[in-house]
Amino acid sequence: MSNNSCIARIRGLPDYPHIREVNVRTGPTTNVEVAFRTAVGTEDLRVIAVAPDSANNAEDGKIYQWFHLDFNDGRQGWVRDDLLEIQGNCGEYGYGMLAPNTFAFEQTRGTPTAQSATTATTVPAQSAAAYVPVPESAQPTTDVIEGLDRVKKAAFMVTAAFEGTGYAAYNNYDAGIISYGLIQFTMAAGSLITVMEKYLDNSQTDTANQLRGYLDRMRARDETLRQDVHLKNLLIAAADEVPMKLAQDEVATVNYWDKVVSGYITHRELKTPLAYALLFDMGVNFGTGHGFVRKAEEELGVPSRSKPGENGITEEQLITKVAELRKASHYRQADRDNLPGLKVRGDFWVDRCTQNDWDFVGDANGFVNINGRRINVLNP
């Protein structure tokens, strides 16, 4: 390979071997469409431009850089630097001469040595002094990684099956005043209001315009809205719109998925898809501040927030214990409140552990069964 070219290789995340593909996007940020996906290990990709993340997304103060790559089949697209190795003469992009297999994210980008009109990019105002590399084992952003994107979608579908009937699920009989949507966002807690605001920012349909008239009353947690049949019908109708589905997905991600990842997964460096899915479901069911993981560590005799594999237990042992503790909690509540249906949720996750479904792919055909509903978790 010539040193006159800057060449990239898709490294993926070596600590997460189940992730076999990454998203290639149409621009330098996760807020744009996925152009296509490519396999981890794809190499000899010519770099044709580098740009900072257009939304200023960063990790520990270091703004991500995106590489515009020329793929061997003639396609082109953008891949983020935490998924790449680069080598060769990358001076025109601010990296200098690099040895083979150089992790792009760990490099400090300086002043380009020779930019042309076709490759010119802007170094962000923070510049090199603000760039703080993070450990290679840092938790990935799940939107970028195809493997975890699949797990996230599957986890959302499974949790939605336990919580209700999907994006249009509605109830008005509990403390939430109105509970609605994929994971039962509530008006009382404010998550439903956040969903509504995001939806209304992106929809101008007649349904949206009518719902806009309810927003102030929802913000005031107006109890009389429990009995408003027109509001109920509007919410159910809105669930068919893409902006409503995207709003629900975004709030579920920010309020639950991201908090579960940062609160339970990152510090312990958990890697199995089943751990992600179980802990997300528990975050929705019990709240993201539940104490089941710490209780499991205590019963297993290891320090809180320690890393399986380094603390004398395996990740599988930890997650199985968490699932068992959760099951016991469901059983106690079911017996106390005469709610036998609660036991199904506890049984489900323990069964996944005992069946060694650590990749969260279900049965031989990629399905799991929840209350008679078959859900495809392999291709959600």
C-alpha positions as CSV (number, residue, x, y, z in Angstrom):
1,M,0.0,0.0,0.0
2,S,1.3,3.4,-0.9
3,N,2.3,5.9,1.7
4,N,0.9,8.6,-0.6
5,S,-2.6,7.8,0.4
6,C,-4.6,8.0,3.6
7,I,-6.3,4.6,4.0
8,A,-8.9,3.4,6.5
9,R,-10.1,0.1,7.8
10,I,-13.4,-0.6,9.6
11,R,-12.2,-1.8,13.1
12,G,-15.6,-1.8,14.8
13,L,-15.3,-2.4,18.5
14,P,-12.9,-5.2,19.3
15,D,-14.3,-5.5,22.9
16,Y,-17.8,-6.2,21.4
17,P,-17.1,-9.1,18.9
18,H,-20.9,-9.7,18.4
19,I,-21.0,-6.4,16.5
20,R,-20.2,-7.3,12.9
21,E,-21.4,-4.3,10.9
22,V,-21.4,-0.5,11.2
23,N,-23.6,2.1,9.7
24,V,-22.2,4.2,6.9
25,R,-24.0,7.6,6.8
26,T,-24.8,10.2,4.2
27,G,-23.2,13.0,6.3
28,P,-20.9,13.6,9.2
29,T,-23.3,13.0,12.1
30,T,-25.7,10.4,13.4
31,N,-28.7,12.8,12.7
32,V,-28.6,11.9,9.0
33,E,-29.7,8.8,7.1
34,V,-27.8,5.5,6.9
35,A,-26.6,5.1,3.3
36,F,-25.6,1.4,3.8
37,R,-23.9,-0.9,6.2
38,T,-20.5,-2.4,5.9
39,A,-18.7,-5.3,7.6
40,V,-16.2,-5.0,10.4
41,G,-12.8,-5.7,8.8
42,T,-13.5,-4.0,5.5
43,E,-10.2,-2.4,4.5
44,D,-8.3,-0.5,1.8
45,L,-10.8,2.4,1.9
46,R,-9.5,5.6,0.5
47,V,-10.1,8.7,2.7
48,I,-11.5,11.5,0.6
49,A,-12.5,14.0,3.4
50,V,-12.6,14.4,7.1
51,A,-15.0,16.7,9.0
52,P,-16.0,17.2,12.7
53,D,-19.4,16.0,13.8
54,S,-21.8,18.5,12.4
55,A,-23.9,18.3,15.6
56,N,-20.8,18.7,17.8
57,N,-21.3,15.3,19.4
58,A,-18.4,14.5,21.6
59,E,-17.0,12.0,24.1
60,D,-15.4,13.4,27.2
61,G,-14.8,16.7,25.5
62,K,-13.4,15.3,22.3
63,I,-15.5,16.0,19.3
64,Y,-15.9,13.1,17.0
65,Q,-14.4,13.3,13.5
66,W,-16.1,11.7,10.5
67,F,-14.2,10.2,7.6
68,H,-15.7,10.3,4.1
69,L,-14.6,7.0,2.6
70,D,-14.5,5.6,-0.9
71,F,-15.6,2.0,-0.8
72,N,-14.2,-0.6,-3.2
73,D,-17.6,-1.1,-4.9
74,G,-17.9,2.5,-5.9
75,R,-20.1,3.7,-3.0
76,Q,-19.1,6.5,-0.7
77,G,-20.2,7.4,2.8
78,W,-19.2,8.7,6.2
79,V,-17.9,6.6,9.2
80,R,-17.1,8.0,12.6
81,D,-13.5,7.9,13.9
82,D,-14.2,5.7,16.9
83,L,-14.9,2.9,14.4
84,L,-11.8,3.2,12.2
85,E,-8.2,2.5,11.9
86,I,-6.2,4.7,9.5
87,Q,-2.7,4.6,8.0
88,G,-0.5,6.2,5.4
89,N,0.0,9.8,4.6
90,C,-2.9,11.5,6.3
91,G,-1.3,14.9,6.6
92,E,-3.8,16.7,4.4
93,Y,-6.5,15.8,6.9
94,G,-4.4,16.9,9.9
95,Y,-3.0,13.5,11.1
96,G,0.4,13.3,9.6
97,M,2.1,10.1,8.6
98,L,0.6,7.1,10.4
99,A,1.7,3.5,11.0
100,P,-0.7,0.7,10.1
101,N,-3.7,0.0,12.4
102,T,-3.7,3.4,14.0
103,F,-6.9,3.9,16.0
104,A,-8.4,7.1,14.5
105,F,-10.2,8.3,17.6
106,E,-7.1,8.3,19.7
107,Q,-5.4,10.7,17.3
108,T,-5.3,14.5,17.9
109,R,-6.1,16.2,14.7
110,G,-3.9,19.2,13.9
111,T,-3.5,21.6,11.0
112,P,-3.8,20.0,7.5
113,T,-0.6,20.2,5.5
114,A,-2.1,20.3,2.0
115,Q,-5.8,20.7,1.5
116,S,-7.6,20.9,-1.8
117,A,-11.0,22.3,-2.6
118,T,-12.5,18.8,-2.7
119,T,-11.0,17.7,0.7
120,A,-11.0,20.9,2.7
121,T,-12.6,20.5,6.1
122,T,-12.9,22.6,9.2
123,V,-11.1,21.8,12.5
124,P,-13.6,22.6,15.3
125,A,-13.0,25.7,17.4
126,Q,-12.0,23.5,20.4
127,S,-9.0,22.5,18.4
128,A,-6.4,20.0,19.6
129,A,-6.0,21.4,23.1
130,A,-9.6,20.4,23.9
131,Y,-9.3,16.8,22.6
132,V,-9.1,14.3,25.4
133,P,-8.8,10.6,24.1
134,V,-11.0,8.1,25.9
135,P,-10.2,4.5,26.6
136,E,-10.7,2.1,23.7
137,S,-13.1,0.2,25.8
138,A,-15.4,3.2,26.3
139,Q,-19.1,2.4,25.8
140,P,-20.2,2.8,22.1
141,T,-22.9,5.1,20.8
142,T,-25.5,2.6,19.9
143,D,-27.0,4.5,17.0
144,V,-23.8,4.0,15.1
145,I,-23.2,0.4,15.8
146,E,-25.4,-2.0,13.8
147,G,-25.1,-4.9,16.3
148,L,-26.3,-2.8,19.2
149,D,-28.9,-1.0,17.1
150,R,-30.5,-4.4,16.5
151,V,-30.4,-5.2,20.2
152,K,-31.9,-1.8,21.0
153,K,-34.8,-2.3,18.6
154,A,-35.4,-5.8,19.9
155,A,-35.3,-4.6,23.5
156,F,-37.8,-1.8,22.7
157,M,-40.2,-4.4,21.1
158,V,-40.0,-6.8,24.0
159,T,-40.5,-4.1,26.6
160,A,-43.4,-2.7,24.6
161,A,-45.0,-6.2,24.6
162,F,-44.9,-6.2,28.4
163,E,-46.1,-2.6,28.7
164,G,-49.0,-2.6,26.2
165,T,-49.7,-2.8,22.5
166,G,-47.1,-0.6,20.9
167,Y,-47.0,3.0,19.8
168,A,-50.8,3.5,20.2
169,A,-51.1,1.8,23.7
170,Y,-53.3,3.9,26.0
171,N,-54.6,3.8,29.5
172,N,-56.1,6.3,31.9
173,Y,-56.6,4.3,35.1
174,D,-53.3,4.6,37.0
175,A,-51.3,7.3,38.7
176,G,-49.9,8.5,35.4
177,I,-53.2,10.2,34.6
178,I,-52.7,9.2,31.0
179,S,-50.1,6.6,30.0
180,Y,-49.5,6.3,26.3
181,G,-47.2,4.7,23.8
182,L,-44.4,2.2,23.3
183,I,-43.3,2.1,27.0
184,Q,-46.3,3.9,28.5
185,F,-45.0,7.5,28.8
186,T,-47.0,9.2,31.5
187,M,-48.5,12.7,31.7
188,A,-48.0,12.8,35.5
189,A,-44.2,12.2,35.2
190,G,-43.9,14.5,32.2
191,S,-42.5,12.0,29.7
192,L,-45.7,12.0,27.7
193,I,-45.4,15.8,27.4
194,T,-41.9,15.6,26.1
195,V,-43.1,13.1,23.5
196,M,-45.9,15.4,22.5
197,E,-43.6,18.4,22.1
198,K,-41.2,16.5,19.9
199,Y,-44.0,15.1,17.8
200,L,-45.7,18.5,17.4
201,D,-42.4,20.1,16.3
202,N,-42.4,17.7,13.3
203,S,-46.0,17.2,12.3
204,Q,-48.6,19.6,10.8
205,T,-51.3,17.0,10.2
206,D,-54.9,17.7,11.3
207,T,-54.4,15.3,14.2
208,A,-51.3,17.2,15.3
209,N,-53.0,20.5,15.1
210,Q,-55.9,19.3,17.3
211,L,-53.5,17.8,19.8
212,R,-51.6,21.1,19.9
213,G,-54.7,22.6,21.6
214,Y,-54.3,20.1,24.5
215,L,-50.6,20.8,25.2
216,D,-51.1,23.5,27.9
217,R,-53.6,21.3,29.8
218,M,-51.2,18.4,29.6
219,R,-48.4,20.5,30.9
220,A,-50.7,21.5,33.8
221,R,-51.4,17.7,34.5
222,D,-55.1,18.4,34.1
223,E,-56.8,15.4,35.8
224,T,-60.0,15.9,33.7
225,L,-58.1,14.7,30.6
226,R,-58.5,11.2,31.9
227,Q,-62.0,11.1,30.6
228,D,-61.5,13.1,27.4
229,V,-62.4,10.5,24.7
230,H,-61.5,12.9,21.9
231,L,-57.9,13.2,23.3
232,K,-57.7,9.4,23.5
233,N,-58.8,9.0,19.9
234,L,-56.3,11.7,18.7
235,L,-53.4,10.0,20.5
236,I,-54.2,6.6,19.1
237,A,-54.5,8.2,15.6
238,A,-51.2,10.0,16.0
239,A,-49.4,6.7,16.6
240,D,-49.7,5.9,12.9
241,E,-47.5,8.9,12.0
242,V,-43.8,8.6,11.6
243,P,-43.1,11.8,13.6
244,M,-44.9,10.3,16.6
245,K,-43.0,7.0,16.4
246,L,-39.7,8.8,16.1
247,A,-40.6,11.0,19.1
248,Q,-41.4,8.0,21.2
249,D,-38.2,6.2,20.2
250,E,-36.1,9.3,21.0
251,V,-37.6,9.8,24.4
252,A,-37.3,6.1,25.2
253,T,-33.7,6.3,24.2
254,V,-32.8,9.4,26.2
255,N,-34.9,8.8,29.3
256,Y,-34.2,5.0,29.6
257,W,-31.8,3.4,27.2
258,D,-29.0,5.9,27.5
259,K,-29.4,6.2,31.3
260,V,-29.3,2.4,31.6
261,V,-26.1,2.2,29.5
262,S,-24.4,5.0,31.5
263,G,-25.7,3.8,34.9
264,Y,-25.2,0.1,34.7
265,I,-23.3,-1.0,31.6
266,T,-20.4,1.4,31.0
267,H,-18.6,1.1,34.3
268,R,-18.9,-2.6,34.4
269,E,-18.0,-3.0,30.7
270,L,-20.9,-5.4,30.1
271,K,-20.9,-6.8,26.6
272,T,-23.7,-9.3,26.1
273,P,-26.8,-8.1,24.2
274,L,-29.0,-9.9,26.8
275,A,-27.6,-7.6,29.5
276,Y,-28.5,-4.5,27.5
277,A,-32.1,-5.8,26.9
278,L,-32.7,-7.0,30.4
279,L,-31.4,-3.9,32.1
280,F,-33.4,-1.6,29.7
281,D,-36.6,-3.5,30.5
282,M,-35.8,-3.2,34.2
283,G,-35.2,0.6,33.8
284,V,-38.6,1.0,32.3
285,N,-40.3,-1.4,34.8
286,F,-38.7,-0.3,38.0
287,G,-37.1,3.1,37.1
288,T,-33.5,3.6,36.1
289,G,-32.3,4.0,39.7
290,H,-33.3,0.5,40.8
291,G,-30.9,-1.4,43.1
292,F,-31.0,-4.9,41.6
293,V,-27.5,-4.9,40.1
294,R,-25.9,-3.7,43.3
295,K,-27.9,-6.3,45.2
296,A,-26.7,-9.0,42.8
297,E,-23.1,-7.9,43.3
298,E,-23.6,-8.0,47.1
299,E,-25.0,-11.5,47.0
300,L,-22.2,-12.7,44.7
301,G,-19.6,-11.2,47.0
302,V,-18.0,-8.7,44.6
303,P,-17.5,-5.0,44.8
304,S,-20.2,-2.7,43.5
305,R,-19.7,-1.5,39.9
306,S,-16.8,-3.8,39.5
307,K,-16.0,-5.5,36.1
308,P,-17.0,-9.1,35.5
309,G,-14.0,-11.0,34.3
310,E,-11.8,-9.0,36.7
311,N,-13.7,-9.5,39.9
312,G,-13.9,-13.3,40.1
313,I,-17.3,-13.7,38.4
314,T,-18.5,-13.8,34.8
315,E,-20.9,-11.4,33.2
316,E,-23.3,-14.3,32.7
317,Q,-23.3,-15.0,36.5
318,L,-24.0,-11.4,37.3
319,I,-26.9,-11.0,34.8
320,T,-28.4,-14.4,35.8
321,K,-28.4,-13.3,39.4
322,V,-30.0,-9.9,38.5
323,A,-32.7,-11.8,36.6
324,E,-33.3,-14.1,39.5
325,L,-33.7,-11.2,42.0
326,R,-36.1,-9.5,39.6
327,K,-38.2,-12.6,39.3
328,A,-38.4,-13.0,43.1
329,S,-39.6,-9.4,43.3
330,H,-42.3,-10.0,40.7
331,Y,-43.4,-13.1,42.5
332,R,-43.7,-11.3,45.8
333,Q,-45.7,-8.5,44.3
334,A,-47.9,-10.9,42.4
335,D,-48.8,-12.9,45.5
336,R,-49.3,-9.8,47.6
337,D,-51.5,-8.0,45.2
338,N,-53.1,-11.0,43.4
339,L,-51.6,-10.1,40.1
340,P,-50.4,-13.4,38.7
341,G,-49.6,-11.8,35.3
342,L,-46.5,-10.1,36.8
343,K,-44.8,-13.5,37.1
344,V,-44.6,-13.8,33.3
345,R,-42.2,-10.9,33.0
346,G,-39.9,-12.3,35.7
347,D,-40.0,-15.8,34.2
348,F,-39.2,-14.5,30.7
349,W,-35.8,-13.0,31.6
350,V,-34.7,-15.9,33.8
351,D,-35.6,-18.3,30.9
352,R,-33.4,-16.3,28.5
353,C,-30.5,-16.7,30.9
354,T,-31.0,-20.4,31.5
355,Q,-31.3,-20.9,27.8
356,N,-27.9,-19.1,27.3
357,D,-29.5,-16.6,24.9
358,W,-26.7,-14.1,25.6
359,D,-26.8,-12.7,22.1
360,F,-30.5,-12.1,22.5
361,V,-31.5,-13.9,19.3
362,G,-34.4,-16.0,20.6
363,D,-35.2,-19.4,19.3
364,A,-33.8,-21.2,16.1
365,N,-36.0,-18.9,14.0
366,G,-35.1,-15.7,15.9
367,F,-38.3,-15.3,17.9
368,V,-39.3,-15.0,21.5
369,N,-42.8,-15.5,22.9
370,I,-44.5,-13.0,25.2
371,N,-48.0,-13.8,26.3
372,G,-48.6,-15.6,23.0
373,R,-47.1,-12.9,20.9
374,R,-44.1,-14.0,18.8
375,I,-41.5,-11.2,18.5
376,N,-38.6,-11.4,16.1
377,V,-35.6,-10.2,18.0
378,L,-33.0,-11.4,15.4
379,N,-34.4,-9.1,12.7
380,P,-36.6,-6.6,14.6
